[in-house]
């Protein structure tokens, strides 16, 4: 199979409908295993590689000085293949213990991009994304710094991650007023079990020509079927490792009701749950690319195997009904519990 290339927002850039997320590089897998994952992704036709300056062992050890391993490993592995890919990284998170080692101030952005370029062993970053909204820094300061990087040739495009629609709209207004380069993309969480961006962010992105590069299409692993409600996570999983962002998902019975509802659809099509979950995301009309994080090359080849087939309108409607039913049941349970309190 070959992955489709999608237009990146309003730009002329083309990116693969599935991207490779490299949060595992240097955190859960070493350089040799990372090379196997990267090789598999590139061979499969993935041309968008996503990382961040905070990805590394420090995320688990609460030690910001141990950040950057993902970028370092990518820099070691890409070599001449750098010219084949769209390389994306992010800035915002704490990467040191000094007061200005985080955020979106001009001071931090300029230092961070130089460090990322050094680790990635490249002269430019294709897509430089702000990882979070920074309440402590004026948007104008952030946007002027990013605009300088584009004009200097160190960055090709700028984007946002985990932004609400109003935050991008406000940034776009400043960019237009000051004739600055604007955020061309947003990177939100999106999966069958996490669909909040459908209310405002996706319609906004479609209206304003903003590319949507979504992450966690497999629901942080829940949509593979490897977890069971009220049972200990299997050894070797991110849930067993105690990752904070997975814990609330594992404690919500609503998510497991959805997984159970999806199993007959996957069985009927002869697909794995992971294939169904990933294909559902890329079947959504306003998704530019879905980031598939992996610590095993087999996870990539399995998950993308059915992406080219998409889903029928009837199947999409069936999945909508499953999530709506689970949401209704969850509301009923909360109301019943509140009434008994």
C-alpha positions as CSV (number, residue, x, y, z in Angstrom):
1,X,0.0,0.0,0.0
2,X,1.0,3.6,-0.4
3,X,0.1,6.4,2.0
4,X,-1.8,9.4,0.6
5,X,-0.2,12.8,0.6
6,X,-2.3,15.6,1.9
7,X,-2.0,19.4,1.4
8,X,-0.6,21.0,4.6
9,X,-3.3,23.6,5.4
10,X,-3.3,26.5,3.0
11,X,0.4,26.0,2.0
12,X,1.8,24.1,-1.0
13,X,3.5,21.5,1.3
14,X,2.4,17.9,1.1
15,X,2.6,15.5,4.0
16,X,1.7,11.9,4.5
17,X,-1.7,11.1,6.0
18,X,0.1,9.2,8.8
19,X,3.1,10.7,10.6
20,X,5.7,9.1,12.9
21,X,5.8,10.3,16.5
22,X,9.1,9.8,18.2
23,X,8.3,10.4,21.9
24,X,9.6,6.8,22.5
25,X,13.0,7.5,21.1
26,X,15.5,7.7,23.9
27,X,12.8,7.4,26.5
28,X,11.5,3.8,26.1
29,X,13.6,2.5,23.3
30,X,17.3,2.9,22.5
31,X,18.9,4.2,19.3
32,X,19.1,0.7,17.7
33,X,15.4,0.1,18.2
34,X,14.6,3.6,17.2
35,X,16.4,3.0,13.9
36,X,14.2,0.0,13.2
37,X,11.1,2.0,13.9
38,X,12.3,4.9,11.7
39,X,13.3,2.7,8.8
40,X,10.0,1.0,8.9
41,X,8.1,4.3,8.8
42,X,10.1,5.7,5.9
43,X,9.8,2.5,3.9
44,X,6.0,2.6,4.5
45,X,5.8,6.1,2.8
46,X,5.7,8.2,6.0
47,X,7.4,11.6,5.2
48,X,6.4,13.6,8.3
49,X,8.5,12.9,11.5
50,X,7.4,14.6,14.7
51,X,9.4,15.2,17.8
52,X,9.9,17.8,20.6
53,X,12.8,19.2,22.5
54,X,11.4,17.7,25.8
55,X,11.1,14.2,24.6
56,X,13.6,12.0,26.5
57,X,14.2,10.2,29.8
58,X,13.6,13.4,31.7
59,X,9.9,13.0,31.1
60,X,9.8,10.0,33.4
61,X,12.5,11.0,35.8
62,X,11.2,14.5,36.3
63,X,14.7,15.7,35.3
64,X,14.6,18.4,32.6
65,X,18.3,18.1,32.1
66,X,17.6,14.7,30.5
67,X,15.6,16.1,27.7
68,X,16.4,16.1,24.0
69,X,17.3,12.4,23.5
70,X,14.6,12.0,20.8
71,X,16.1,14.9,18.7
72,X,19.6,13.6,19.3
73,X,18.7,10.1,18.1
74,X,16.9,11.5,15.0
75,X,20.0,13.6,14.2
76,X,22.2,10.5,14.4
77,X,19.9,8.4,12.2
78,X,18.6,10.7,9.5
79,X,21.8,11.4,7.6
80,X,21.2,11.9,3.8
81,X,17.5,10.9,4.4
82,X,17.0,14.3,6.0
83,X,16.2,15.7,2.5
84,X,13.3,13.2,2.1
85,X,11.3,14.1,5.2
86,X,9.3,16.9,6.7
87,X,10.9,17.3,10.1
88,X,8.8,18.8,12.9
89,X,9.7,19.6,16.5
90,X,8.3,21.7,19.3
91,X,9.3,24.3,21.9
92,X,7.8,25.3,25.2
93,X,8.5,22.7,27.8
94,X,11.1,22.9,30.5
95,X,14.5,21.7,29.2
96,X,16.7,22.9,32.1
97,X,16.5,24.1,35.7
98,X,17.0,27.8,35.2
99,X,14.0,30.3,35.3
100,X,14.0,30.9,31.5
101,X,14.4,27.3,30.4
102,X,10.8,27.0,29.4
103,X,8.0,29.0,27.8
104,X,7.6,31.0,24.7
105,X,9.6,34.1,25.4
106,X,11.9,35.4,22.7
107,X,14.8,34.4,25.0
108,X,13.8,30.8,25.3
109,X,12.7,30.3,21.7
110,X,16.0,31.5,20.2
111,X,18.0,29.3,22.6
112,X,15.7,26.3,22.1
113,X,15.8,26.4,18.3
114,X,19.6,26.5,18.2
115,X,19.8,23.5,20.6
116,X,17.2,21.6,18.5
117,X,19.1,22.3,15.3
118,X,22.3,21.1,16.9
119,X,20.8,17.9,18.2
120,X,19.0,17.2,14.9
121,X,22.2,17.9,12.9
122,X,20.3,20.0,10.4
123,X,20.4,23.6,9.2
124,X,16.6,24.0,9.3
125,X,13.4,22.7,10.8
126,X,10.5,22.2,8.4
127,X,7.7,22.7,11.0
128,X,8.5,24.5,14.3
129,X,5.5,24.2,16.7
130,X,4.8,25.8,20.0
131,X,3.9,22.9,22.3
132,X,1.5,24.7,24.6
133,X,-0.2,28.1,25.0
134,X,1.9,30.4,27.2
135,X,-0.2,32.6,29.4
136,X,2.9,34.4,30.7
137,X,4.2,35.6,27.4
138,X,2.5,38.1,25.0
139,X,1.5,36.4,21.7
140,X,3.2,39.2,19.8
141,X,6.6,38.4,21.4
142,X,6.3,34.7,20.5
143,X,5.1,35.4,17.0
144,X,7.8,38.0,16.3
145,X,10.5,35.5,17.5
146,X,9.1,32.7,15.3
147,X,8.8,35.1,12.3
148,X,12.4,36.0,12.7
149,X,13.3,32.3,12.5
150,X,11.4,31.9,9.3
151,X,13.0,34.9,7.7
152,X,16.5,33.7,8.8
153,X,15.8,30.3,7.1
154,X,16.1,28.3,10.3
155,X,12.4,27.4,10.2
156,X,10.2,26.8,7.1
157,X,6.7,26.8,8.7
158,X,5.4,27.5,12.2
159,X,2.5,25.7,13.9
160,X,0.8,25.3,17.3
161,X,0.1,22.3,19.5
162,X,-2.7,21.9,22.1
163,X,-4.2,25.3,21.1
164,X,-7.9,26.1,21.3
165,X,-9.6,27.6,18.3
166,X,-9.8,31.1,19.9
167,X,-6.0,31.0,20.7
168,X,-5.1,30.3,17.1
169,X,-7.6,33.0,15.9
170,X,-6.1,35.5,18.3
171,X,-2.6,34.6,17.0
172,X,-3.7,34.9,13.4
173,X,-5.1,38.3,14.0
174,X,-1.8,39.5,15.4
175,X,0.1,37.9,12.5
176,X,-2.1,39.6,10.0
177,X,-1.9,43.0,11.7
178,X,1.9,42.9,12.0
179,X,2.6,41.1,8.7
180,X,4.1,38.1,10.5
181,X,4.1,34.5,9.4
182,X,1.1,32.7,11.0
183,X,0.5,29.3,12.6
184,X,-0.2,27.0,9.6
185,X,-1.2,24.0,11.7
186,X,-2.4,22.8,15.0
187,X,-1.6,19.5,16.8
188,X,-4.5,18.3,19.0
189,X,-5.3,14.9,20.6
190,X,-7.9,13.1,18.6
191,X,-9.3,9.5,18.5
192,X,-12.5,7.6,18.7
193,X,-12.5,8.1,22.4
194,X,-11.3,11.7,22.5
195,X,-13.4,13.8,20.1
196,X,-13.6,17.2,21.8
197,X,-12.0,19.0,18.9
198,X,-15.0,18.3,16.7
199,X,-17.0,21.1,18.5
200,X,-14.8,24.1,17.6
201,X,-11.3,23.3,16.6
202,X,-12.0,21.2,13.5
203,X,-14.6,23.6,12.0
204,X,-12.3,26.5,12.7
205,X,-9.3,24.7,11.0
206,X,-11.4,23.9,8.0
207,X,-12.6,27.5,7.7
208,X,-9.2,29.1,8.1
209,X,-7.1,26.6,6.1
210,X,-5.2,25.4,9.2
211,X,-3.6,21.9,8.9
212,X,-4.6,19.4,11.6
213,X,-1.9,17.0,12.7
214,X,-3.6,14.9,15.4
215,X,-1.9,12.8,17.9
216,X,-2.8,9.7,19.9
217,X,-5.1,8.2,17.3
218,X,-5.0,4.9,19.2
219,X,-6.3,6.5,22.4
220,X,-2.9,6.1,24.1
221,X,-3.1,2.4,23.5
222,X,-6.7,1.8,24.7
223,X,-8.0,1.4,21.2
224,X,-5.7,-1.6,20.6
225,X,-7.7,-3.7,23.1
226,X,-4.7,-4.5,25.3
227,X,-6.1,-3.0,28.4
228,X,-9.1,-4.2,30.4
229,X,-11.3,-2.1,32.7
230,X,-10.5,-2.5,36.5
231,X,-7.6,-4.8,35.7
232,X,-3.9,-4.1,36.1
233,X,-2.2,-2.9,32.8
234,X,-0.2,-5.6,31.0
235,X,3.6,-5.6,31.7
236,X,5.6,-3.6,29.3
237,X,2.8,-1.1,28.5
238,X,2.8,2.6,29.1
239,X,-0.1,2.0,31.5
240,X,2.1,-0.4,33.6
241,X,4.9,2.2,33.5
242,X,2.5,4.6,35.3
243,X,2.3,7.3,32.6
244,X,0.1,10.0,34.1
245,X,-1.9,10.8,30.9
246,X,-3.0,7.2,30.5
247,X,-4.3,6.7,34.1
248,X,-7.6,8.8,33.8
249,X,-8.4,7.0,30.5
250,X,-7.9,3.6,32.2
251,X,-10.2,4.6,35.1
252,X,-13.1,5.7,32.8
253,X,-15.5,2.8,32.1
254,X,-17.0,4.8,29.2
255,X,-13.8,4.2,27.1
256,X,-13.9,0.5,27.5
257,X,-17.6,0.4,26.5
258,X,-16.5,2.1,23.2
259,X,-13.7,-0.5,22.7
260,X,-16.2,-3.3,23.2
261,X,-18.6,-1.7,20.7
262,X,-15.8,-1.5,18.1
263,X,-14.8,-5.1,18.3
264,X,-17.6,-6.4,16.1
265,X,-16.9,-3.8,13.4
266,X,-13.2,-4.8,13.4
267,X,-14.0,-8.5,13.3
268,X,-16.5,-8.0,10.5
269,X,-13.9,-6.3,8.4
270,X,-11.1,-8.7,9.4
271,X,-9.1,-5.8,10.9
272,X,-7.3,-5.3,14.2
273,X,-8.7,-2.6,16.6
274,X,-5.6,-0.6,15.9
275,X,-6.2,-0.6,12.2
276,X,-9.8,0.5,12.8
277,X,-8.8,3.3,15.1
278,X,-6.1,4.7,12.9
279,X,-8.2,4.4,9.7
280,X,-11.1,6.2,11.4
281,X,-8.9,9.2,12.2
282,X,-7.5,9.6,8.7
283,X,-11.1,9.1,7.3
284,X,-12.2,12.3,8.9
285,X,-12.4,15.1,6.3
286,X,-10.3,17.8,8.1
287,X,-7.4,15.7,9.4
288,X,-4.2,16.4,7.5
289,X,-2.1,13.7,9.2
290,X,-2.4,11.4,12.2
291,X,0.7,10.9,14.3
292,X,1.4,7.3,15.1
293,X,3.8,6.8,18.0
294,X,5.5,3.5,18.2
295,X,8.2,1.6,20.1
296,X,8.0,-1.4,17.8
297,X,8.2,-1.5,14.0
298,X,5.5,-4.2,13.8
299,X,3.1,-1.7,15.4
300,X,3.5,0.6,12.5
301,X,3.1,-2.0,9.7
302,X,0.0,-3.4,11.5
303,X,-1.7,-0.1,12.2
304,X,-1.2,1.4,8.7
305,X,-2.1,-1.7,6.8
306,X,-5.7,-0.7,6.1
307,X,-5.4,3.1,6.0
308,X,-5.8,3.1,2.2
309,X,-9.2,1.4,2.4
310,X,-10.9,4.1,4.6
311,X,-14.3,3.4,6.1
312,X,-17.8,3.6,4.6
313,X,-20.3,6.2,5.6
314,X,-22.4,3.5,7.2
315,X,-19.4,2.3,9.3
316,X,-18.6,5.9,10.3
317,X,-22.2,6.4,11.4
318,X,-22.0,3.1,13.4
319,X,-18.9,4.3,15.2
320,X,-20.6,7.7,15.9
321,X,-23.6,5.8,17.4
322,X,-21.2,3.7,19.6
323,X,-19.5,6.8,21.1
324,X,-22.8,8.7,21.5
325,X,-24.2,5.7,23.4
326,X,-21.2,5.4,25.6
327,X,-21.4,9.1,26.4
328,X,-25.1,8.8,27.2
329,X,-24.4,5.9,29.5
330,X,-21.6,7.8,31.3
331,X,-24.0,10.8,31.9
332,X,-26.6,8.5,33.3
333,X,-24.2,6.8,35.6
334,X,-22.9,10.2,36.9
335,X,-26.5,11.4,37.5
336,X,-27.4,8.2,39.3
337,X,-24.3,8.5,41.5
338,X,-25.0,12.1,42.2
339,X,-28.6,11.3,43.2
340,X,-27.4,8.7,45.7
341,X,-24.9,11.1,47.3
